Amino acid sequence: MDHHAVHDVEGTDPHLSILRSTAAAPLPLPPILLLHGFGSSSRQNWTDTGWVRFLNDAGRSVIMVDLPAHGDSAAPEDGDAYTPSRMRADILQALFDERVVPLRDDDPTTGVDIIGYSLGSRLAWEFGATQPELVRRMVLGGPGTADPLAAFDLEGAERFLAGGTPSQDPTTTDLLRMAQAGEQADLPALLAMVSAIKTEPFDPQGAVPRMPLLLVAGDQDDYAGGIDDLREWAVEAAVMTLPGRNHSSAITSRLFKDAALDFLS
């Protein structure tokens, strides 16, 4: 697995960790960009759950980007580095650095496919809408129309981390639990990301991707509310439900892996 650094974006080095895992016998298809969720990392979301090996064995090379303050990426002091628009710009630069080129009808290896999960799905939805010349197909796991990070009780979380009472908002408590469970969790930086995301709340109907989409969620996933609305707004979208899975457990589903691989073939 190769590790690369991203170039400067608008004169600022985001210090993102970028990993590329090349298939031993690659098919004539584009690489797959894997985008993890809030409080997770490429290693937790994609490597430890078997996704990377599964995709490589099937002939698909992958590119993974650790979001700011996640995994092996740096935790910038500049709060603007955590806004969704800036993270998408960093991801775009990372793809250019990995020699991903715009789609061409005469070359099936051009462009990129994307698999995102949770926050990674939100970023992928927006990325696909703004970069249609680059993205061929996308699989979005755990997507919904709500923006739990924008609605996050930041003051309650900060009070709790300072030794006070927990937030009364169950979603905030759950997201904080996920953040604390992450490897190398930098809670102040993660809360800085929450604060930045509040300035750019998710508006899925405002910019809709037009490439084929597969929307996947567990039937017990409380974060996937509105997934049918996403399907209605997108031009080419299908929904798949994973029996007995919730937002945390869906990522390990073999059914999810098989469906994603088939959809991106």
C-alpha positions in Angstrom: 0.0 0.0 0.0 1.5 3.3 -1.1 1.4 6.5 0.9 1.3 9.9 -0.8 1.1 13.5 0.3 -1.3 16.0 -1.2 0.0 19.2 -2.9 -0.9 22.6 -1.6 -4.5 23.8 -2.1 -4.7 27.5 -2.6 -1.2 27.9 -1.1 -1.9 25.8 2.0 -0.7 22.3 2.7 -3.6 20.3 4.2 -1.2 17.5 5.4 -3.7 14.8 4.5 -2.8 11.1 4.6 -3.5 9.5 1.2 -3.1 5.8 0.7 -3.3 3.9 -2.6 -3.7 0.2 -2.8 -3.3 -1.2 -6.3 -4.9 -4.4 -7.4 -2.4 -7.2 -8.4 -4.4 -7.8 -11.6 -6.3 -4.5 -12.2 -9.4 -4.5 -14.5 -9.8 -1.8 -17.1 -11.8 0.3 -14.8 -11.1 3.6 -12.8 -9.8 3.6 -9.3 -12.3 3.7 -6.4 -12.0 6.6 -4.0 -13.0 5.5 -0.4 -14.3 8.3 1.9 -14.7 7.4 5.6 -17.1 8.7 8.2 -16.9 11.1 11.1 -14.6 10.0 13.9 -13.3 7.1 11.9 -10.4 6.7 9.4 -9.5 4.9 6.2 -7.9 2.1 8.3 -11.0 1.6 10.5 -13.6 2.1 7.8 -12.0 0.3 4.9 -8.9 -1.7 5.7 -9.9 -3.3 9.0 -13.4 -4.2 7.7 -12.0 -6.0 4.7 -13.1 -3.6 2.0 -9.6 -2.9 0.6 -8.7 -6.5 0.3 -12.1 -7.4 -1.2 -11.9 -4.7 -3.9 -8.2 -5.4 -4.7 -8.9 -9.1 -5.1 -11.7 -8.2 -7.5 -9.3 -6.2 -9.6 -10.1 -2.7 -8.3 -7.4 -0.3 -7.2 -8.4 2.1 -4.4 -7.5 5.5 -3.2 -8.2 6.5 0.5 -8.0 9.9 2.0 -8.1 10.5 5.8 -10.1 13.6 6.4 -8.6 16.4 8.5 -8.1 15.4 12.2 -8.8 11.8 11.3 -6.5 8.8 11.0 -3.0 9.9 10.0 -4.0 13.3 8.7 -3.0 16.5 10.5 -5.4 18.5 12.6 -5.2 22.0 11.2 -5.5 25.0 13.5 -7.3 26.9 10.8 -11.0 26.2 11.3 -11.8 26.8 7.6 -9.8 23.6 6.8 -12.7 21.6 8.2 -15.5 23.1 6.0 -17.1 20.6 3.6 -16.2 22.9 0.6 -12.5 22.9 1.7 -12.4 19.2 2.3 -13.9 18.6 -1.2 -11.2 20.9 -2.7 -8.5 18.9 -0.8 -10.0 15.6 -2.1 -10.0 17.0 -5.7 -6.4 17.9 -5.4 -5.6 14.5 -4.0 -7.2 12.8 -7.0 -5.2 15.0 -9.4 -2.0 14.1 -7.5 -3.0 10.4 -7.9 -3.2 11.1 -11.7 -6.9 10.7 -11.9 -8.1 12.4 -15.1 -11.5 13.4 -16.4 -13.8 10.8 -17.9 -13.3 9.9 -21.5 -15.6 7.7 -23.5 -12.7 6.0 -25.3 -10.8 5.1 -22.1 -12.7 3.1 -19.4 -9.9 3.7 -16.8 -10.5 7.4 -16.7 -12.3 9.2 -13.9 -13.0 7.7 -10.5 -15.7 5.7 -8.8 -16.5 6.6 -5.2 -17.7 4.7 -2.1 -18.5 6.9 0.8 -19.9 6.2 4.3 -21.8 8.5 6.6 -19.9 11.9 6.5 -18.0 10.4 3.5 -21.4 9.9 1.7 -22.3 13.5 2.3 -19.0 14.7 0.9 -19.4 12.3 -2.1 -22.9 13.5 -2.9 -21.6 17.1 -3.1 -18.4 16.1 -4.9 -20.3 14.2 -7.5 -22.7 17.1 -8.0 -19.8 19.6 -8.5 -17.3 17.3 -10.4 -19.5 15.4 -12.9 -16.7 15.3 -15.4 -14.6 13.3 -13.0 -17.0 10.9 -11.2 -18.3 7.8 -13.1 -20.5 6.0 -10.4 -21.0 6.3 -6.7 -22.0 4.0 -3.8 -23.2 5.9 -0.7 -23.5 4.1 2.6 -25.7 5.4 5.5 -26.9 8.5 3.6 -29.8 10.7 4.6 -31.2 14.1 4.1 -30.6 15.4 7.6 -27.3 16.8 8.8 -26.6 15.4 12.2 -23.3 17.2 12.5 -24.9 20.6 11.7 -27.5 19.9 14.4 -24.8 18.7 16.9 -25.1 20.2 20.4 -21.6 21.7 20.4 -22.0 23.5 23.7 -23.4 20.4 25.4 -20.5 18.3 24.1 -17.9 20.8 25.3 -19.6 21.0 28.7 -19.6 17.2 29.0 -15.9 16.9 28.0 -15.0 19.5 30.6 -16.6 17.2 33.3 -20.2 18.4 33.2 -23.4 16.7 32.4 -24.0 14.9 29.1 -25.9 16.5 26.3 -29.6 15.8 26.4 -29.6 15.3 22.6 -29.3 11.5 21.8 -27.7 12.1 18.4 -25.0 14.3 19.9 -24.3 11.7 22.5 -24.0 9.0 19.9 -21.8 11.0 17.6 -19.5 11.9 20.5 -19.3 8.3 21.4 -18.2 7.4 17.9 -15.6 10.2 17.9 -14.2 9.0 21.3 -13.9 5.5 19.9 -11.8 6.5 16.9 -8.1 5.8 16.8 -5.9 8.7 17.7 -9.1 10.7 18.5 -8.4 14.4 18.6 -11.6 15.6 20.2 -11.0 19.4 20.1 -10.1 19.1 16.4 -13.2 17.0 15.8 -15.4 19.6 17.5 -13.7 22.3 15.4 -14.9 20.2 12.3 -18.4 20.2 13.7 -18.3 23.9 14.2 -17.1 24.4 10.6 -19.7 22.0 9.2 -22.4 24.1 10.9 -21.4 27.0 8.6 -22.1 24.8 5.5 -25.1 22.5 6.4 -25.9 19.7 4.0 -28.4 20.8 1.3 -28.8 17.6 -0.8 -31.5 19.1 -3.0 -29.5 22.2 -3.8 -26.9 20.2 -5.8 -27.7 16.8 -7.0 -25.3 14.3 -8.6 -26.3 13.1 -12.0 -24.2 9.9 -12.4 -25.6 6.4 -11.4 -25.9 6.1 -7.6 -26.4 3.2 -5.2 -27.7 4.2 -1.8 -27.2 1.6 0.9 -28.4 1.6 4.5 -29.2 -0.8 7.3 -32.9 -1.2 8.0 -32.1 -0.1 11.6 -30.1 3.0 10.6 -31.6 6.1 12.3 -29.2 8.3 10.3 -30.5 7.3 6.9 -33.8 9.1 7.2 -34.8 10.6 3.8 -32.9 8.0 1.7 -36.0 7.6 -0.5 -36.0 11.4 -1.1 -32.4 11.2 -2.2 -33.4 8.5 -4.7 -36.2 10.7 -6.0 -34.0 13.7 -6.5 -31.2 11.9 -8.2 -31.6 11.0 -11.9 -30.1 7.5 -11.7 -30.3 6.1 -8.2 -31.3 2.8 -6.5 -31.7 2.0 -2.8 -30.6 -1.1 -1.1 -31.5 -2.1 2.5 -29.3 -4.3 4.7 -31.4 -6.5 7.0 -30.5 -6.3 10.7 -27.9 -3.6 10.3 -27.6 -0.2 11.9 -25.3 2.8 11.1 -22.3 1.2 12.9 -22.7 -2.3 11.7 -23.6 -1.8 8.0 -20.0 -1.2 7.0 -19.0 -4.8 7.8 -21.8 -6.3 5.7 -20.7 -8.8 3.0 -24.0 -8.0 1.2 -22.9 -4.3 1.1 -19.6 -5.2 -0.4 -21.0 -7.5 -3.0 -23.6 -5.0 -4.1 -21.1 -2.1 -4.3 -18.7 -4.2 -6.4 -21.4 -5.3 -8.7 -22.7 -1.8 -9.1 -19.3 -0.4 -9.9 -18.4 -3.1 -12.4 
